Amino acid sequence: MTPREAHQAISQLHVQLINITSEDQEQEVRGIALPVLDAVLSSVRGSLLEADPVLATLPDLISPEAIETGEPIRAVDALLVVGQLEIALDRAMSARPKNEGTARLI
C-alpha cells in the first residue's frame, strides 16, 4: 500500500465512522465490517507504529478472537483510533523527502 493509498483508506474510514457515530454514539461495528476495519487499521498502523510514539501506546483495537466470534466494537472507539492513525499518516507523509513520492510505507 502506497502512502497515498493508505491515506485514502484511512480518510474514507474516518468519514464513514463520523457519519455513523453522528447518528448514534453507541453504534457498533460488526459482521463483515470487522475484518475490513481490522485490515485497514493493521496495514496502516503496522507501517507507522515504530515511528510514532502515540501509536506505539495504542493497544490492538480488534483482537483475532473478536473477529472470530464476531464480537462488535463501538464505532466511536474505532473513530478515535482512526483519527489518530490519520494524523500519524499525515505526519509521516509530510516528513518524507519530496523525491520519495512513490515510496511505500509497507
Secondary structure as GFF3:
##gff-version 3
##sequence-region A 1 106
A	DSSP	alpha_helix	3	23	.	.	.	ID=ss1
A	DSSP	beta_strand	28	29	.	.	.	ID=ss2
A	DSSP	alpha_helix	33	48	.	.	.	ID=ss3
A	DSSP	three_ten_helix	49	51	.	.	.	ID=ss4
A	DSSP	alpha_helix	53	57	.	.	.	ID=ss5
A	DSSP	alpha_helix	64	69	.	.	.	ID=ss6
A	DSSP	beta_strand	73	74	.	.	.	ID=ss7
A	DSSP	alpha_helix	75	95	.	.	.	ID=ss8
A	DSSP	three_ten_helix	98	100	.	.	.	ID=ss9
###
